[in-house]
């Protein structure tokens, strides 16, 4: 659902989910396991007040691996959105990739153009929301997030404190490193002044 005037070109913050918004326990799909990282609510408020669209782009290979199903994920995303709305934070879009080539569900075990580092989710959002890519930012905790941003021609990428520093994409350099989403939001806020 598009909540703002489509014809106005808008800047966006593209956010990975697990490890950026919520604690990453691996294949987070149950509401009781969904915990916001400290400082995330404040960070999202800062970014929203800077008039960025807030768009989540998340790989969810647990669907292809039959760990959970799309309906589980939709319930979790509804819960996440509702919790944010209580704080007057509104996500403009949530895009997810259910695919993984090594999954065991043949419907989802395919090579696709949406699983990061491929840019498909980002490109779909750009089209759906008429996004000004030159003034948009991608924030992730994996180098595959950063590479997806670069593949979508996002000029400014932020890698936040990552446990995935050796995941094979080390040659893909982010624009900047930050400790967490709140530090990233404060940096963006300072650059906007």
Secondary structure by P-SEA (a helix, b strand, c coil): ccccccccbbbbbbbbccccccccccccccccccccccaaaaaaaaaaaabbbbbbbbbccccccccccaaaaaaaaaaaaaaaaaacccccbbbbbcccccccccccccccccccccaaaaaaaaaacccccccbbbbbccaaaaaaaaaacccbbbbcccccccccccccccccccccaaaaaaaaaaaac
